[in-house]
C-alpha cells in the first residue's frame, strides 16, 4: 500500500515534486522547519498587530492654527485648534483641516506599510 495520503483527502499531488522530501527523516525535518517558519511568522504578525494598534500620525499647520491626529486607518482621533485658528476664515480653516487630515493619513499609511512589510515578506519566504 502507498504510504502517501490520498490526493483527494489532502489536495497534494500524487507524485512528490523534486523539492518535496521523500523519506521519513526528510519529511520530519521538513515539517519541523516548516513549523518553525510558521511560528516565526505568527510571532512577527502578533508584534505587527501590537504596533498597528497604537499607530498614530499627526500633522500641524506651520503657524500652529490646526493640529490633527489620525489612527493607522486614517480615522481622525484628535483635532486641535490653536489661537491662530480664531483669525482664519471658516472656509480656509475647513480646507486646512482637510489638507492636514490627508497628510496625516498618508503618513499613517506609510507607517502601516513599514510595519506590515516584514510580515508579508516573511510570509512569502515561508511558502
C-alpha positions, 0 to 999 in steps of 0.5 A: 500500500502507498504510504502517501495520503490520498490526493483527494483527502489532502489536495497534494499531488500524487507524485512528490515534486523534486523539492518535496522530501521523500523519506521519513527523516526528510519529511520530519525535518521538513515539517519541523522547519516548516513549523518553525517558519510558521511560528516565526511568522505568527510571532512577527504578525502578533508584534505587527498587530501590537504596533498597528494598534497604537499607530498614530500620525499627526500633522500641524499647520506651520503657524500652529492654527490646526493640529490633527491626529489620525489612527493607522486607518486614517480615522481622525482621533484628535483635532486641535485648534490653536489661537491662530485658528480664531483669525482664519476664515471658516472656509480656509480653516475647513480646507486646512483641516482637510489638507492636514487630515490627508497628510496625516493619513498618508503618513499613517499609511506609510507607517502601516506599510513599514510595519506590515512589510516584514510580515508579508515578506516573511510570509512569502519566504515561508511558502 
